Amino acid sequence: MYESDITKFIRELHAKRPTLGAEQAKGRALLWDKTLDRDALTEQQRARVAQQPYVYQTKV
């Protein structure tokens, strides 16, 4: 069965560093695994101001 070089590299990496999966999960939890405050998100979306088509143009 064919196995790509990338797959071999990843398998070897996990064999050398068995704690890699836990380290990845810990890093992911820092930024991505968060619960969102839906009310705050809705408020932020409503507070957005529409941008002009050309931002450097002064309003006439």
N, CA, C and O atoms as a Tripos MOL2 file, in Angstrom:
@<TRIPOS>MOLECULE
protein
  240   239    60     0     0
PROTEIN
NO_CHARGES

@<TRIPOS>ATOM
      1 N           0.8360   -1.1740    0.0000 N.3       1 MET1
      2 CA          0.0000    0.0000    0.0000 C.3       1 MET1
      3 C           0.8870    1.2440    0.0000 C.2       1 MET1
      4 O           1.8710    1.3170    0.7350 O.2       1 MET1
      5 N           0.5280    2.2110   -0.8260 N.am      2 TYR2
      6 CA          1.3040    3.4360   -0.9510 C.3       2 TYR2
      7 C           1.0750    4.3390    0.2570 C.2       2 TYR2
      8 O          -0.0430    4.4790    0.7550 O.2       2 TYR2
      9 N           2.1650    4.9420    0.7090 N.am      3 GLU3
     10 CA          2.0960    5.9130    1.8000 C.3       3 GLU3
     11 C           2.9730    7.0930    1.4090 C.2       3 GLU3
     12 O           4.1540    6.9190    1.1050 O.2       3 GLU3
     13 N           2.4020    8.2910    1.4160 N.am      4 SER4
     14 CA          3.1370    9.4690    0.9600 C.3       4 SER4
     15 C           4.2450    9.8400    1.9420 C.2       4 SER4
     16 O           4.2640    9.3890    3.0870 O.2       4 SER4
     17 N           5.1530   10.6630    1.4660 N.am      5 ASP5
     18 CA          6.2530   11.1190    2.3110 C.3       5 ASP5
     19 C           5.7390   11.9290    3.4940 C.2       5 ASP5
     20 O           6.2840   11.8440    4.5940 O.2       5 ASP5
     21 N           4.7070   12.7000    3.2720 N.am      6 ILE6
     22 CA          4.1330   13.5130    4.3390 C.3       6 ILE6
     23 C           3.5450   12.6260    5.4320 C.2       6 ILE6
     24 O           3.7410   12.8840    6.6200 O.2       6 ILE6
     25 N           2.8280   11.5870    5.0290 N.am      7 THR7
     26 CA          2.2430   10.6620    6.0000 C.3       7 THR7
     27 C           3.3300    9.9620    6.7930 C.2       7 THR7
     28 O           3.2030    9.7910    8.0060 O.2       7 THR7
     29 N           4.3860    9.5610    6.1260 N.am      8 LYS8
     30 CA          5.5100    8.9210    6.8240 C.3       8 LYS8
     31 C           6.1320    9.8870    7.8250 C.2       8 LYS8
     32 O           6.4460    9.5060    8.9520 O.2       8 LYS8
     33 N           6.3070   11.1370    7.4090 N.am      9 PHE9
     34 CA          6.8850   12.1410    8.2930 C.3       9 PHE9
     35 C           6.0180   12.3340    9.5360 C.2       9 PHE9
     36 O           6.5360   12.3910   10.6510 O.2       9 PHE9
     37 N           4.7170   12.4320    9.3480 N.am     10 ILE10
     38 CA          3.8190   12.6540   10.4790 C.3      10 ILE10
     39 C           3.8310   11.4520   11.4190 C.2      10 ILE10
     40 O           3.8270   11.6190   12.6390 O.2      10 ILE10
     41 N           3.8450   10.2480   10.8610 N.am     11 ARG11
     42 CA          3.9060    9.0460   11.7040 C.3      11 ARG11
     43 C           5.2070    9.0090   12.5130 C.2      11 ARG11
     44 O           5.1900    8.6800   13.6990 O.2      11 ARG11
     45 N           6.3300    9.3460   11.8760 N.am     12 GLU12
     46 CA          7.6150    9.3660   12.5760 C.3      12 GLU12
     47 C           7.6340   10.4480   13.6540 C.2      12 GLU12
     48 O           8.1660   10.2430   14.7450 O.2      12 GLU12
     49 N           7.0570   11.5850   13.3380 N.am     13 LEU13
     50 CA          7.0020   12.6790   14.3000 C.3      13 LEU13
     51 C           6.2070   12.2810   15.5390 C.2      13 LEU13
     52 O           6.6290   12.5560   16.6620 O.2      13 LEU13
     53 N           5.0660   11.6390   15.3410 N.am     14 HIS14
     54 CA          4.2550   11.1840   16.4720 C.3      14 HIS14
     55 C           4.9600   10.0720   17.2520 C.2      14 HIS14
     56 O           4.7720    9.9450   18.4620 O.2      14 HIS14
     57 N           5.7600    9.2770   16.5660 N.am     15 ALA15
     58 CA          6.5020    8.2200   17.2520 C.3      15 ALA15
     59 C           7.6140    8.8160   18.1180 C.2      15 ALA15
     60 O           7.8820    8.3300   19.2160 O.2      15 ALA15
     61 N           8.2600    9.8750   17.6140 N.am     16 LYS16
     62 CA          9.3380   10.5250   18.3650 C.3      16 LYS16
     63 C           8.8030   11.3550   19.5200 C.2      16 LYS16
     64 O           9.4230   11.4220   20.5820 O.2      16 LYS16
     65 N           7.6580   11.9860   19.3190 N.am     17 ARG17
     66 CA          7.0760   12.8660   20.3490 C.3      17 ARG17
     67 C           5.6650   12.4020   20.6700 C.2      17 ARG17
     68 O           4.7040   12.9040   20.0880 O.2      17 ARG17
     69 N           5.5270   11.4570   21.5800 N.am     18 PRO18
     70 CA          4.1940   10.9190   21.8930 C.3      18 PRO18
     71 C           3.2570   11.9480   22.5420 C.2      18 PRO18
     72 O           2.0410   11.7540   22.5460 O.2      18 PRO18
     73 N           3.8000   13.0220   23.0800 N.am     19 THR19
     74 CA          2.9600   14.0360   23.7160 C.3      19 THR19
     75 C           2.5030   15.1050   22.7280 C.2      19 THR19
     76 O           1.8820   16.0880   23.1320 O.2      19 THR19
     77 N           2.7940   14.9340   21.4580 N.am     20 LEU20
     78 CA          2.4720   15.9460   20.4520 C.3      20 LEU20
     79 C           0.9680   16.2140   20.3640 C.2      20 LEU20
     80 O           0.5560   17.3670   20.2370 O.2      20 LEU20
     81 N           0.1610   15.1840   20.4290 N.am     21 GLY21
     82 CA         -1.2890   15.3560   20.3580 C.3      21 GLY21
     83 C          -1.8160   16.2050   21.5080 C.2      21 GLY21
     84 O          -2.6740   17.0640   21.3050 O.2      21 GLY21
     85 N          -1.3040   15.9670   22.7160 N.am     22 ALA22
     86 CA         -1.7280   16.7500   23.8760 C.3      22 ALA22
     87 C          -1.2580   18.1930   23.7560 C.2      22 ALA22
     88 O          -1.9790   19.1120   24.1430 O.2      22 ALA22
     89 N          -0.0580   18.4020   23.2250 N.am     23 GLU23
     90 CA          0.4590   19.7600   23.0350 C.3      23 GLU23
     91 C          -0.3860   20.5140   22.0100 C.2      23 GLU23
     92 O          -0.6710   21.6980   22.1880 O.2      23 GLU23
     93 N          -0.7810   19.8380   20.9510 N.am     24 GLN24
     94 CA         -1.6190   20.4620   19.9320 C.3      24 GLN24
     95 C          -2.9820   20.8460   20.5070 C.2      24 GLN24
     96 O          -3.4950   21.9310   20.2330 O.2      24 GLN24
     97 N          -3.5610   19.9550   21.3020 N.am     25 ALA25
     98 CA         -4.8600   20.2470   21.9020 C.3      25 ALA25
     99 C          -4.7670   21.4260   22.8610 C.2      25 ALA25
    100 O          -5.6780   22.2510   22.9270 O.2      25 ALA25
    101 N          -3.6750   21.5040   23.5990 N.am     26 LYS26
    102 CA         -3.4700   22.6100   24.5380 C.3      26 LYS26
    103 C          -3.3430   23.9350   23.7710 C.2      26 LYS26
    104 O          -3.9260   24.9400   24.1790 O.2      26 LYS26
    105 N          -2.5890   23.9430   22.6710 N.am     27 GLY27
    106 CA         -2.4420   25.1410   21.8610 C.3      27 GLY27
    107 C          -3.7440   25.5560   21.2020 C.2      27 GLY27
    108 O          -4.0470   26.7450   21.1020 O.2      27 GLY27
    109 N          -4.5010   24.5870   20.7580 N.am     28 ARG28
    110 CA         -5.7890   24.8800   20.1310 C.3      28 ARG28
    111 C          -6.7510   25.4870   21.1430 C.2      28 ARG28
    112 O          -7.5250   26.3800   20.7990 O.2      28 ARG28
    113 N          -6.7140   25.0220   22.3660 N.am     29 ALA29
    114 CA         -7.6180   25.5230   23.4030 C.3      29 ALA29
    115 C          -7.3520   26.9920   23.7230 C.2      29 ALA29
    116 O          -8.2510   27.6930   24.1870 O.2      29 ALA29
    117 N          -6.1280   27.4670   23.4810 N.am     30 LEU30
    118 CA         -5.8110   28.8600   23.7710 C.3      30 LEU30
    119 C          -6.6310   29.8320   22.9360 C.2      30 LEU30
    120 O          -7.0820   30.8580   23.4450 O.2      30 LEU30
    121 N          -6.8270   29.5190   21.6620 N.am     31 LEU31
    122 CA         -7.4790   30.4640   20.7650 C.3      31 LEU31
    123 C          -8.8100   29.9980   20.1970 C.2      31 LEU31
    124 O          -9.6990   30.8200   19.9750 O.2      31 LEU31
    125 N          -8.9680   28.7240   19.9620 N.am     32 TRP32
    126 CA        -10.0980   28.2650   19.1820 C.3      32 TRP32
    127 C         -11.2340   27.6530   19.9780 C.2      32 TRP32
    128 O         -12.3980   27.8620   19.6350 O.2      32 TRP32
    129 N         -10.9410   26.9220   21.0030 N.am     33 ASP33
    130 CA        -11.9940   26.2250   21.7500 C.3      33 ASP33
    131 C         -12.5770   27.1370   22.8200 C.2      33 ASP33
    132 O         -12.3290   26.9620   24.0130 O.2      33 ASP33
    133 N         -13.3500   28.1050   22.3720 N.am     34 LYS34
    134 CA        -13.9690   29.0810   23.2660 C.3      34 LYS34
    135 C         -15.4780   29.0560   23.0540 C.2      34 LYS34
    136 O         -15.9600   28.7670   21.9600 O.2      34 LYS34
    137 N         -16.2030   29.3600   24.1040 N.am     35 THR35
    138 CA        -17.6360   29.5260   23.9460 C.3      35 THR35
    139 C         -17.9090   30.9810   23.6080 C.2      35 THR35
    140 O         -17.3070   31.8880   24.1830 O.2      35 THR35
    141 N         -18.8120   31.1940   22.6800 N.am     36 LEU36
    142 CA        -19.1100   32.5360   22.2210 C.3      36 LEU36
    143 C         -20.3060   33.1100   22.9740 C.2      36 LEU36
    144 O         -21.2700   32.4060   23.2730 O.2      36 LEU36
    145 N         -20.2190   34.3950   23.2700 N.am     37 ASP37
    146 CA        -21.3450   35.1120   23.8420 C.3      37 ASP37
    147 C         -22.1790   35.6150   22.6660 C.2      37 ASP37
    148 O         -21.8100   36.5960   22.0200 O.2      37 ASP37
    149 N         -23.2840   34.9620   22.3900 N.am     38 ARG38
    150 CA        -24.0980   35.2790   21.2130 C.3      38 ARG38
    151 C         -24.6600   36.6960   21.2720 C.2      38 ARG38
    152 O         -24.7630   37.3590   20.2400 O.2      38 ARG38
    153 N         -25.0230   37.1660   22.4540 N.am     39 ASP39
    154 CA        -25.5630   38.5250   22.5750 C.3      39 ASP39
    155 C         -24.5080   39.5630   22.2180 C.2      39 ASP39
    156 O         -24.7970   40.5260   21.5090 O.2      39 ASP39
    157 N         -23.2850   39.3710   22.7060 N.am     40 ALA40
    158 CA        -22.2030   40.3080   22.4070 C.3      40 ALA40
    159 C         -21.8600   40.2770   20.9260 C.2      40 ALA40
    160 O         -21.5780   41.3190   20.3350 O.2      40 ALA40
    161 N         -21.8800   39.1050   20.3240 N.am     41 LEU41
    162 CA        -21.5940   38.9730   18.9010 C.3      41 LEU41
    163 C         -22.6480   39.6920   18.0600 C.2      41 LEU41
    164 O         -22.3180   40.3750   17.0910 O.2      41 LEU41
    165 N         -23.9110   39.5340   18.4340 N.am     42 THR42
    166 CA        -24.9970   40.2120   17.7230 C.3      42 THR42
    167 C         -24.8670   41.7150   17.8560 C.2      42 THR42
    168 O         -25.0740   42.4480   16.8890 O.2      42 THR42
    169 N         -24.5260   42.1770   19.0460 N.am     43 GLU43
    170 CA        -24.3570   43.6130   19.2740 C.3      43 GLU43
    171 C         -23.2040   44.1740   18.4420 C.2      43 GLU43
    172 O         -23.3170   45.2710   17.8950 O.2      43 GLU43
    173 N         -22.1180   43.4480   18.3420 N.am     44 GLN44
    174 CA        -20.9810   43.8900   17.5360 C.3      44 GLN44
    175 C         -21.3610   43.9740   16.0630 C.2      44 GLN44
    176 O         -20.9640   44.9130   15.3720 O.2      44 GLN44
    177 N         -22.1130   43.0170   15.5860 N.am     45 GLN45
    178 CA        -22.5190   43.0270   14.1830 C.3      45 GLN45
    179 C         -23.4590   44.1900   13.8850 C.2      45 GLN45
    180 O         -23.3850   44.7860   12.8100 O.2      45 GLN45
    181 N         -24.3270   44.5130   14.8110 N.am     46 ARG46
    182 CA        -25.2470   45.6380   14.6150 C.3      46 ARG46
    183 C         -24.5210   46.9770   14.6660 C.2      46 ARG46
    184 O         -24.9550   47.9390   14.0330 O.2      46 ARG46
    185 N         -23.4250   47.0510   15.4100 N.am     47 ALA47
    186 CA        -22.7000   48.3000   15.5860 C.3      47 ALA47
    187 C         -21.7480   48.6110   14.4360 C.2      47 ALA47
    188 O         -21.1380   49.6800   14.4110 O.2      47 ALA47
    189 N         -21.6150   47.7000   13.4970 N.am     48 ARG48
    190 CA        -20.7090   47.9210   12.3700 C.3      48 ARG48
    191 C         -21.1560   49.0970   11.5260 C.2      48 ARG48
    192 O         -22.3490   49.3110   11.3060 O.2      48 ARG48
    193 N         -20.1910   49.8430   11.0640 N.am     49 VAL49
    194 CA        -20.4490   50.9700   10.1780 C.3      49 VAL49
    195 C         -20.0180   50.5590    8.7730 C.2      49 VAL49
    196 O         -18.9300   50.0160    8.5800 O.2      49 VAL49
    197 N         -20.8720   50.8200    7.8090 N.am     50 ALA50
    198 CA        -20.5590   50.4400    6.4260 C.3      50 ALA50
    199 C         -19.3540   51.2330    5.9260 C.2      50 ALA50
    200 O         -19.2580   52.4380    6.1570 O.2      50 ALA50
    201 N         -18.4480   50.5600    5.2480 N.am     51 GLN51
    202 CA        -17.2480   51.1940    4.7230 C.3      51 GLN51
    203 C         -17.5350   51.7580    3.3350 C.2      51 GLN51
    204 O         -18.3060   51.1920    2.5600 O.2      51 GLN51
    205 N         -16.8920   52.8890    3.0430 N.am     52 GLN52
    206 CA        -17.0510   53.4880    1.7230 C.3      52 GLN52
    207 C         -16.3810   52.5780    0.6800 C.2      52 GLN52
    208 O         -15.4760   51.8130    1.0160 O.2      52 GLN52
    209 N         -16.8210   52.6590   -0.5780 N.am     53 PRO53
    210 CA        -16.1810   51.8340   -1.6120 C.3      53 PRO53
    211 C         -14.6920   52.1330   -1.7570 C.2      53 PRO53
    212 O         -13.8910   51.2230   -1.9730 O.2      53 PRO53
    213 N         -14.3240   53.3980   -1.6390 N.am     54 TYR54
    214 CA        -12.9130   53.7700   -1.7010 C.3      54 TYR54
    215 C         -12.6140   54.5130   -0.4170 C.2      54 TYR54
    216 O         -13.0530   55.6490   -0.2360 O.2      54 TYR54
    217 N         -11.8670   53.8790    0.4780 N.am     55 VAL55
    218 CA        -11.7330   54.3960    1.8350 C.3      55 VAL55
    219 C         -10.9300   55.7050    1.9190 C.2      55 VAL55
    220 O         -11.0630   56.4390    2.8980 O.2      55 VAL55
    221 N         -10.1190   55.9990    0.9330 N.am     56 TYR56
    222 CA         -9.2830   57.2030    0.9910 C.3      56 TYR56
    223 C          -9.9810   58.4230    0.3870 C.2      56 TYR56
    224 O          -9.4550   59.5340    0.4440 O.2      56 TYR56
    225 N         -11.1420   58.2170   -0.1810 N.am     57 GLN57
    226 CA        -11.9190   59.3020   -0.7640 C.3      57 GLN57
    227 C         -12.6230   60.0640    0.3580 C.2      57 GLN57
    228 O         -13.2760   59.4560    1.2070 O.2      57 GLN57
    229 N         -12.4920   61.3870    0.3650 N.am     58 THR58
    230 CA        -13.2260   62.1640    1.3580 C.3      58 THR58
    231 C         -14.6600   62.3180    0.8830 C.2      58 THR58
    232 O         -14.9450   62.3350   -0.3150 O.2      58 THR58
    233 N         -15.5470   62.4300    1.8490 N.am     59 LYS59
    234 CA        -16.9620   62.5740    1.4880 C.3      59 LYS59
    235 C         -17.1980   63.9730    0.9360 C.2      59 LYS59
    236 O         -16.7110   64.9590    1.4900 O.2      59 LYS59
    237 N         -17.9270   64.0480   -0.1260 N.am     60 VAL60
    238 CA        -18.1960   65.3290   -0.7790 C.3      60 VAL60
    239 C         -19.6130   65.7470   -0.5040 C.2      60 VAL60
    240 O         -20.0460   66.8030   -0.9650 O.2      60 VAL60
@<TRIPOS>BOND
     1     1     2 1
     2     2     3 1
     3     3     4 2
     4     3     5 am
     5     5     6 1
     6     6     7 1
     7     7     8 2
     8     7     9 am
     9     9    10 1
    10    10    11 1
    11    11    12 2
    12    11    13 am
    13    13    14 1
    14    14    15 1
    15    15    16 2
    16    15    17 am
    17    17    18 1
    18    18    19 1
    19    19    20 2
    20    19    21 am
    21    21    22 1
    22    22    23 1
    23    23    24 2
    24    23    25 am
    25    25    26 1
    26    26    27 1
    27    27    28 2
    28    27    29 am
    29    29    30 1
    30    30    31 1
    31    31    32 2
    32    31    33 am
    33    33    34 1
    34    34    35 1
    35    35    36 2
    36    35    37 am
    37    37    38 1
    38    38    39 1
    39    39    40 2
    40    39    41 am
    41    41    42 1
    42    42    43 1
    43    43    44 2
    44    43    45 am
    45    45    46 1
    46    46    47 1
    47    47    48 2
    48    47    49 am
    49    49    50 1
    50    50    51 1
    51    51    52 2
    52    51    53 am
    53    53    54 1
    54    54    55 1
    55    55    56 2
    56    55    57 am
    57    57    58 1
    58    58    59 1
    59    59    60 2
    60    59    61 am
    61    61    62 1
    62    62    63 1
    63    63    64 2
    64    63    65 am
    65    65    66 1
    66    66    67 1
    67    67    68 2
    68    67    69 am
    69    69    70 1
    70    70    71 1
    71    71    72 2
    72    71    73 am
    73    73    74 1
    74    74    75 1
    75    75    76 2
    76    75    77 am
    77    77    78 1
    78    78    79 1
    79    79    80 2
    80    79    81 am
    81    81    82 1
    82    82    83 1
    83    83    84 2
    84    83    85 am
    85    85    86 1
    86    86    87 1
    87    87    88 2
    88    87    89 am
    89    89    90 1
    90    90    91 1
    91    91    92 2
    92    91    93 am
    93    93    94 1
    94    94    95 1
    95    95    96 2
    96    95    97 am
    97    97    98 1
    98    98    99 1
    99    99   100 2
   100    99   101 am
   101   101   102 1
   102   102   103 1
   103   103   104 2
   104   103   105 am
   105   105   106 1
   106   106   107 1
   107   107   108 2
   108   107   109 am
   109   109   110 1
   110   110   111 1
   111   111   112 2
   112   111   113 am
   113   113   114 1
   114   114   115 1
   115   115   116 2
   116   115   117 am
   117   117   118 1
   118   118   119 1
   119   119   120 2
   120   119   121 am
   121   121   122 1
   122   122   123 1
   123   123   124 2
   124   123   125 am
   125   125   126 1
   126   126   127 1
   127   127   128 2
   128   127   129 am
   129   129   130 1
   130   130   131 1
   131   131   132 2
   132   131   133 am
   133   133   134 1
   134   134   135 1
   135   135   136 2
   136   135   137 am
   137   137   138 1
   138   138   139 1
   139   139   140 2
   140   139   141 am
   141   141   142 1
   142   142   143 1
   143   143   144 2
   144   143   145 am
   145   145   146 1
   146   146   147 1
   147   147   148 2
   148   147   149 am
   149   149   150 1
   150   150   151 1
   151   151   152 2
   152   151   153 am
   153   153   154 1
   154   154   155 1
   155   155   156 2
   156   155   157 am
   157   157   158 1
   158   158   159 1
   159   159   160 2
   160   159   161 am
   161   161   162 1
   162   162   163 1
   163   163   164 2
   164   163   165 am
   165   165   166 1
   166   166   167 1
   167   167   168 2
   168   167   169 am
   169   169   170 1
   170   170   171 1
   171   171   172 2
   172   171   173 am
   173   173   174 1
   174   174   175 1
   175   175   176 2
   176   175   177 am
   177   177   178 1
   178   178   179 1
   179   179   180 2
   180   179   181 am
   181   181   182 1
   182   182   183 1
   183   183   184 2
   184   183   185 am
   185   185   186 1
   186   186   187 1
   187   187   188 2
   188   187   189 am
   189   189   190 1
   190   190   191 1
   191   191   192 2
   192   191   193 am
   193   193   194 1
   194   194   195 1
   195   195   196 2
   196   195   197 am
   197   197   198 1
   198   198   199 1
   199   199   200 2
   200   199   201 am
   201   201   202 1
   202   202   203 1
   203   203   204 2
   204   203   205 am
   205   205   206 1
   206   206   207 1
   207   207   208 2
   208   207   209 am
   209   209   210 1
   210   210   211 1
   211   211   212 2
   212   211   213 am
   213   213   214 1
   214   214   215 1
   215   215   216 2
   216   215   217 am
   217   217   218 1
   218   218   219 1
   219   219   220 2
   220   219   221 am
   221   221   222 1
   222   222   223 1
   223   223   224 2
   224   223   225 am
   225   225   226 1
   226   226   227 1
   227   227   228 2
   228   227   229 am
   229   229   230 1
   230   230   231 1
   231   231   232 2
   232   231   233 am
   233   233   234 1
   234   234   235 1
   235   235   236 2
   236   235   237 am
   237   237   238 1
   238   238   239 1
   239   239   240 2
@<TRIPOS>SUBSTRUCTURE
     1 MET1         2 RESIDUE 1 A MET
     2 TYR2         6 RESIDUE 1 A TYR
     3 GLU3        10 RESIDUE 1 A GLU
     4 SER4        14 RESIDUE 1 A SER
     5 ASP5        18 RESIDUE 1 A ASP
     6 ILE6        22 RESIDUE 1 A ILE
     7 THR7        26 RESIDUE 1 A THR
     8 LYS8        30 RESIDUE 1 A LYS
     9 PHE9        34 RESIDUE 1 A PHE
    10 ILE10       38 RESIDUE 1 A ILE
    11 ARG11       42 RESIDUE 1 A ARG
    12 GLU12       46 RESIDUE 1 A GLU
    13 LEU13       50 RESIDUE 1 A LEU
    14 HIS14       54 RESIDUE 1 A HIS
    15 ALA15       58 RESIDUE 1 A ALA
    16 LYS16       62 RESIDUE 1 A LYS
    17 ARG17       66 RESIDUE 1 A ARG
    18 PRO18       70 RESIDUE 1 A PRO
    19 THR19       74 RESIDUE 1 A THR
    20 LEU20       78 RESIDUE 1 A LEU
    21 GLY21       82 RESIDUE 1 A GLY
    22 ALA22       86 RESIDUE 1 A ALA
    23 GLU23       90 RESIDUE 1 A GLU
    24 GLN24       94 RESIDUE 1 A GLN
    25 ALA25       98 RESIDUE 1 A ALA
    26 LYS26      102 RESIDUE 1 A LYS
    27 GLY27      106 RESIDUE 1 A GLY
    28 ARG28      110 RESIDUE 1 A ARG
    29 ALA29      114 RESIDUE 1 A ALA
    30 LEU30      118 RESIDUE 1 A LEU
    31 LEU31      122 RESIDUE 1 A LEU
    32 TRP32      126 RESIDUE 1 A TRP
    33 ASP33      130 RESIDUE 1 A ASP
    34 LYS34      134 RESIDUE 1 A LYS
    35 THR35      138 RESIDUE 1 A THR
    36 LEU36      142 RESIDUE 1 A LEU
    37 ASP37      146 RESIDUE 1 A ASP
    38 ARG38      150 RESIDUE 1 A ARG
    39 ASP39      154 RESIDUE 1 A ASP
    40 ALA40      158 RESIDUE 1 A ALA
    41 LEU41      162 RESIDUE 1 A LEU
    42 THR42      166 RESIDUE 1 A THR
    43 GLU43      170 RESIDUE 1 A GLU
    44 GLN44      174 RESIDUE 1 A GLN
    45 GLN45      178 RESIDUE 1 A GLN
    46 ARG46      182 RESIDUE 1 A ARG
    47 ALA47      186 RESIDUE 1 A ALA
    48 ARG48      190 RESIDUE 1 A ARG
    49 VAL49      194 RESIDUE 1 A VAL
    50 ALA50      198 RESIDUE 1 A ALA
    51 GLN51      202 RESIDUE 1 A GLN
    52 GLN52      206 RESIDUE 1 A GLN
    53 PRO53      210 RESIDUE 1 A PRO
    54 TYR54      214 RESIDUE 1 A TYR
    55 VAL55      218 RESIDUE 1 A VAL
    56 TYR56      222 RESIDUE 1 A TYR
    57 GLN57      226 RESIDUE 1 A GLN
    58 THR58      230 RESIDUE 1 A THR
    59 LYS59      234 RESIDUE 1 A LYS
    60 VAL60      238 RESIDUE 1 A VAL
